[in-house]
């Protein structure tokens, strides 16, 4: 998949143990992927501001 909205930045501060805490047996959700999904959803939404 080609990222259109998720910037290729360092998301180290959002890794498990800093801001997000993992639960035993659960995987962490990748921040860049979440940003990409949000950007793609926003592209299809009528409301673009104050979400």
C-alpha positions in Angstrom: 0.0 0.0 0.0 1.3 3.5 -0.8 0.8 6.0 1.9 -0.8 9.2 0.8 -1.5 10.8 4.2 0.7 9.1 6.8 4.0 10.9 6.8 7.2 8.9 7.0 8.2 10.4 10.4 9.7 9.0 13.5 6.8 7.8 15.7 9.0 6.5 18.5 7.3 8.6 21.1 4.0 6.8 20.4 5.6 3.3 20.9 4.5 1.0 23.7 5.6 2.2 27.0 5.9 5.9 26.3 2.4 7.1 25.5 0.5 4.0 24.6 0.6 1.0 26.9 0.2 -2.5 25.5 -2.0 -5.1 27.1 -0.7 -8.6 27.4 -1.8 -10.7 24.4 -2.8 -7.6 22.3 -0.8 -6.1 19.5 -0.1 -2.4 19.3 -1.8 -0.4 16.5 0.7 1.3 14.2 0.4 5.1 14.5 1.3 5.8 10.8 -1.3 3.3 9.6 -4.0 4.9 11.9 -3.1 8.3 10.4 -3.4 6.9 6.9 -6.8 5.4 7.6 -8.0 8.6 9.2 -6.8 10.6 6.2 -8.5 8.3 3.7 -11.8 8.4 5.7 -11.6 12.2 5.9 -11.2 12.4 2.1 -14.6 10.7 1.7 -16.3 12.6 4.4 -18.5 15.7 3.7 -17.4 17.3 6.9 -13.7 18.3 6.6 -13.3 20.6 9.7 -14.0 20.4 13.5 -14.0 16.6 13.6 
